[in-house]
């Protein structure tokens, strides 16, 4: 399943990231694939994903929920190392 890479607003972005995480949890995509997708989506939509330098937008956080957000944070922290 192809995932769009560009989003108009934070709600659409949050929903797309939520769906990617759900596919990962269901075992439909691998670790490498989820990392690649998260990096691409976040990089291409950084102005919607981040508020300031490294703070994730509240609307995106709410759309994701705590567990999905923690997965995304771990993936992004891995890249920053």
Secondary structure by P-SEA (a helix, b strand, c coil): cccccccccaaaaaaaaaaaaaaaaaccccaaaaaaaaaaaaaaaccccccccccccaaaaaaccaaaaaaaaaaaaaaac
